[in-house]
Amino acid sequence: MVNRVLVTKAAKDIIDELREQHGSLMFHQSGGCCDGSSPMCFPKGELLINETDVWLGNIHDCDFYMSKDQFEYWQHTQLTVNVVKGRGASFSLEIPLGIRFVIESRLFSEEEMQDLAPIRLGV
């Protein structure tokens, strides 16, 4: 089965650091309100998920969601959560560390499209 969302080692290290401070975490792929389209990290349950969100998978013990509308554009793309230096303008937990999570993406191959991990609607 092909995962829809992956995470780099560098991002895992930051997730571990944030988990020590904030407990269980979750991600939501932002639709671009404040900081473009970026993955945002929150304490688990802080962002309310509902039927307008899609669960794409789990990265390093963190559920990863995005809105259904945005999923329509990204459904043929594998996402990889990475981290870069620089301060974003979002409410994501990593921002005070002087870094930000970013998405790297690539299109699935035809073969991969036949074996994608299932999604589910939030809540």
Secondary structure by P-SEA (a helix, b strand, c coil): ccccccccaaaaaaaaaaaaccccbbbbbcccccccbbbbbccccccccccccccccccccbbbbbcaaaaaacccbbbbbbbbccccccccccccccbbbbbbbbbbcaaaaaccccccccc
